[in-house]
């Protein structure tokens, strides 16, 4: 009888350990999916602004262009460089809010700058000007797809953090629910 109880306890312990190990591995996999989705989203957003330095340099070479518009584009778009590393933003609500604000201000200024540049036939035909215009309008579809993939991965991860046995593994390993800043960013747009 004692041997049977010991064997049952051992089998139960191995089963619980296996279950916990599976939950921990699944949480790591879901967390990696969230991080990969976040990196994809940030890369898509960065790609949208890839032509900004070239367009700003082109605008600087045009003395007829409104100096305030040029200066505004520089001052509103230059801060984007501080957000090149996406990793820090995923868990920083204030940093993400600042990024949204800078991105929105830069985008608005860029549309005004592009309108002014397109007033000149030669500048309008410049490849950088055309590429920036396309990336700000049509490139948004790529950002939206990446945003949807990120949010899907985040929903799955957050659900797992609250389900058993994942909840126990999350508590032991330090996983916690991640806020959905992107949802709030969508609502503000």
C-alpha positions in Angstrom: 0.0 0.0 0.0 2.8 2.4 0.9 4.6 1.6 -2.3 1.5 2.3 -4.3 1.0 5.7 -2.7 4.7 6.6 -3.3 4.4 5.5 -6.9 1.2 7.5 -7.3 2.7 10.5 -5.7 5.8 10.3 -7.9 3.6 9.9 -11.0 1.5 12.9 -9.9 4.6 15.0 -9.2 6.1 14.1 -12.6 2.8 15.0 -14.3 2.5 18.3 -12.5 6.2 19.1 -13.3 5.6 18.2 -17.0 2.4 20.3 -17.1 4.2 23.3 -15.5 7.1 22.9 -17.9 4.8 22.8 -20.9 3.0 25.9 -19.6 6.3 27.7 -19.1 7.5 26.8 -22.6 4.2 27.9 -24.1 4.4 31.2 -22.3 7.9 31.8 -23.5 6.7 31.0 -27.1 3.8 33.4 -26.8 6.0 36.1 -25.3 8.4 35.7 -28.2 5.5 36.0 -30.7 4.5 39.3 -29.0 8.0 40.6 -29.2 8.3 39.5 -32.8 5.0 41.2 -33.7 6.1 44.3 -31.9 9.4 44.4 -33.8 7.6 43.9 -37.1 5.2 46.7 -36.3 8.0 49.1 -35.3 10.0 48.1 -38.4 7.0 48.9 -40.6 6.6 52.3 -39.0 10.3 53.0 -39.3 10.1 52.0 -43.0 7.4 54.6 -43.5 9.8 57.3 -42.5 12.9 56.0 -44.3 12.9 58.8 -46.9 12.5 61.6 -44.4 16.3 62.4 -44.1 16.6 62.6 -47.9 13.5 64.8 -48.3 14.6 67.1 -45.5 18.0 67.5 -47.2 16.3 68.2 -50.5 14.0 70.8 -48.8 17.1 72.4 -47.2 18.6 73.0 -50.7 15.5 74.9 -51.8 15.7 78.5 -50.6 12.3 79.4 -52.1 10.6 76.9 -49.7 9.1 78.4 -46.6 11.9 78.5 -44.0 9.4 77.9 -41.1 8.0 74.8 -42.9 11.6 73.4 -43.3 12.4 74.2 -39.6 9.2 72.7 -38.4 9.8 69.5 -40.4 13.2 69.2 -38.8 12.1 69.9 -35.3 9.1 67.6 -35.5 10.7 64.7 -37.3 14.2 64.7 -35.7 12.9 63.3 -32.4 11.9 60.1 -34.2 15.5 59.0 -34.2 15.4 58.5 -30.4 12.7 55.8 -31.0 14.7 53.5 -33.3 14.9 50.7 -30.7 11.4 49.3 -30.3 12.2 47.1 -27.3 12.1 49.9 -24.8 8.6 51.1 -25.9 6.7 47.8 -25.4 6.5 48.1 -21.6 6.8 51.9 -21.3 3.4 53.7 -21.5 4.9 57.2 -21.3 7.5 56.4 -23.8 4.9 55.0 -26.2 2.7 58.0 -25.7 5.6 60.3 -26.6 6.4 58.2 -29.6 2.8 58.4 -30.8 2.9 62.2 -30.4 6.2 62.6 -32.2 5.1 60.3 -35.0 1.8 62.2 -35.5 3.4 65.6 -35.4 6.0 64.5 -37.9 3.4 63.0 -40.2 1.3 66.1 -40.3 4.3 68.3 -41.0 5.5 65.9 -43.7 2.2 66.1 -45.5 2.5 69.9 -45.5 6.1 69.7 -46.7 5.2 67.3 -49.5 2.4 69.6 -50.6 4.9 72.5 -50.8 7.5 70.3 -52.6 4.9 69.1 -55.1 4.2 72.7 -56.1 7.5 72.6 -58.1 7.5 70.2 -61.0 11.1 69.2 -60.7 10.8 68.6 -56.9 7.6 66.7 -57.4 9.3 64.3 -59.7 12.1 63.6 -57.3 12.3 59.9 -56.3 12.6 60.6 -52.6 9.6 62.9 -52.6 7.5 60.4 -54.5 8.7 57.5 -52.3 7.9 59.4 -49.1 4.4 60.3 -50.4 3.7 56.7 -51.2 5.1 55.4 -47.9 2.9 57.9 -45.9 -0.2 56.9 -47.8 0.1 53.4 -49.1 2.7 52.3 -46.5 0.0 52.7 -43.9 -1.5 49.4 -45.1 1.7 47.5 -44.1 1.7 49.2 -40.7 -2.0 48.2 -40.2 -1.3 44.6 -41.1 1.7 44.5 -38.7 -0.4 46.2 -36.0 -3.2 43.5 -36.4 -0.6 40.7 -36.2 0.9 42.2 -33.1 -2.4 42.7 -31.4 -3.5 39.1 -32.2 -0.3 37.8 -30.6 -0.8 40.1 -27.6 -4.4 38.9 -27.0 -3.3 35.2 -27.0 -0.4 36.0 -24.6 -2.6 38.0 -22.2 -5.2 35.2 -22.2 -2.6 32.6 -21.4 -1.1 34.6 -18.6 -4.5 34.3 -16.8 -5.3 30.7 -17.6 -4.3 27.7 -15.6 -1.7 26.2 -15.6 -0.1 29.2 -17.4 -1.1 31.5 -14.5 1.1 29.5 -12.1 4.0 29.4 -14.5 3.6 33.2 -15.1 3.7 33.9 -11.4 6.8 31.8 -10.9 8.6 33.1 -14.0 7.6 36.7 -13.7 5.4 36.9 -16.8 2.6 39.5 -16.5 -0.1 40.9 -18.7 1.2 43.4 -21.3 -0.9 46.5 -21.9 -2.3 47.1 -25.3 -0.9 50.5 -26.1 -1.6 50.0 -29.8 -5.3 49.7 -29.1 -5.2 53.1 -27.4 -3.1 54.5 -30.2 -5.8 53.3 -32.7 -8.5 54.9 -30.6 -6.7 58.3 -30.6 -6.3 58.4 -34.4 
